[in-house]
Amino acid sequence: MSFKRWARRLRKHGFTREDAAVLALGTFGTDQDAGVLGTQFVATYDQPMINHWLTQQASIQSRLAAMQPHLRPPYSRSVALPVVRRPEDILMLSPGAPKLHERAVSYDT
């Protein structure tokens, strides 16, 4: 299963090309042992996208579960749907995460 194919499948659930691409990247997660870089969270201020994701998530999860046995390692063990929320909501889901701008760097001299 390629990234592009998964993004096309997400588009069939009504996501835009750009949203489907971001969600597809988020789906394949992070596997530190295999050096696969991904994400567990998608942060967005696009509330319609968040709402659509939440309403489609069960159907998308079923589709992902059906394809998972056909994936090659390392994706066969690290694939999972991302959490799609507003940035401030993700911070509440991640205990110990810095607050927005908590570690902001100033370039003023």
C-alpha positions as CSV (number, residue, x, y, z in Angstrom):
1,M,0.0,0.0,0.0
2,S,1.5,3.2,-1.0
3,F,1.1,6.7,0.6
4,K,-0.6,7.9,-2.6
5,R,-3.0,5.0,-2.7
6,W,-4.0,5.6,0.9
7,A,-4.5,9.3,0.2
8,R,-6.8,8.4,-2.7
9,R,-8.8,6.2,-0.4
10,L,-9.1,9.0,2.1
11,R,-10.3,11.3,-0.7
12,K,-13.1,8.8,-1.3
13,H,-14.3,9.6,2.2
14,G,-14.7,13.3,1.1
15,F,-11.4,14.9,2.1
16,T,-9.7,17.4,-0.1
17,R,-6.4,16.4,-1.8
18,E,-4.4,18.4,0.7
19,D,-6.3,17.1,3.7
20,A,-6.0,13.5,2.5
21,A,-2.2,13.9,2.0
22,V,-1.7,15.2,5.6
23,L,-4.0,12.5,7.0
24,A,-2.1,9.8,5.0
25,L,1.2,11.0,6.4
26,G,-0.3,10.9,9.9
27,T,-1.6,7.4,9.4
28,F,1.7,5.6,9.1
29,G,3.0,6.8,12.6
30,T,6.4,6.7,14.0
31,D,8.5,3.6,14.4
32,Q,11.8,4.5,16.1
33,D,13.3,1.0,15.6
34,A,12.9,1.1,11.9
35,G,13.6,4.8,11.5
36,V,10.2,5.6,10.0
37,L,9.1,9.2,10.6
38,G,5.5,10.0,11.0
39,T,3.1,11.6,13.4
40,Q,0.4,10.6,15.9
41,F,-1.3,14.0,15.8
42,V,-2.5,16.3,13.1
43,A,-3.0,19.8,14.4
44,T,-5.3,22.1,12.4
45,Y,-7.6,25.1,12.9
46,D,-9.8,23.7,10.1
47,Q,-12.8,22.8,12.2
48,P,-14.8,21.4,9.2
49,M,-11.9,19.0,8.5
50,I,-11.8,17.9,12.2
51,N,-15.6,17.4,12.3
52,H,-15.5,15.4,9.0
53,W,-12.6,13.2,10.3
54,L,-14.5,12.5,13.5
55,T,-17.6,11.4,11.6
56,Q,-15.7,9.3,9.2
57,Q,-13.2,7.8,11.6
58,A,-14.9,4.5,12.3
59,S,-15.3,3.8,8.6
60,I,-11.7,4.8,7.9
61,Q,-10.5,2.6,10.8
62,S,-12.3,-0.4,9.3
63,R,-10.7,0.2,5.9
64,L,-7.3,0.6,7.5
65,A,-7.7,-2.7,9.6
66,A,-8.6,-4.5,6.4
67,M,-5.5,-3.4,4.6
68,Q,-3.1,-3.7,7.5
69,P,-2.3,-7.4,6.9
70,H,-1.2,-6.6,3.4
71,L,1.3,-3.9,4.4
72,R,5.0,-4.6,4.3
73,P,7.1,-4.0,7.4
74,P,7.7,-1.6,9.1
75,Y,4.3,-0.2,8.2
76,S,2.5,-3.4,9.0
77,R,3.1,-2.9,12.7
78,S,3.2,0.9,13.0
79,V,0.1,2.0,11.1
80,A,-2.6,3.8,13.1
81,L,-5.0,6.7,12.5
82,P,-3.8,10.0,13.8
83,V,-5.6,12.2,16.4
84,V,-6.9,15.2,14.5
85,R,-7.6,18.2,16.7
86,R,-7.0,21.9,17.2
87,P,-3.5,22.6,18.6
88,E,-4.7,23.6,22.0
89,D,-6.7,20.4,22.3
90,I,-3.7,18.3,21.4
91,L,-1.7,19.9,24.2
92,M,-4.4,18.9,26.7
93,L,-4.2,15.3,25.4
94,S,-0.4,15.2,25.9
95,P,0.5,15.5,29.5
96,G,3.9,17.2,30.0
97,A,3.8,18.8,26.6
98,P,4.9,22.5,26.7
99,K,2.2,25.1,26.5
100,L,1.9,27.1,23.3
101,H,4.9,29.5,23.1
102,E,6.3,28.1,26.4
103,R,9.6,27.5,24.9
104,A,9.5,30.3,22.3
105,V,12.9,31.5,21.2
106,S,13.5,35.2,20.9
107,Y,15.7,36.5,18.1
108,D,15.8,40.0,19.6
109,T,19.3,41.1,20.5
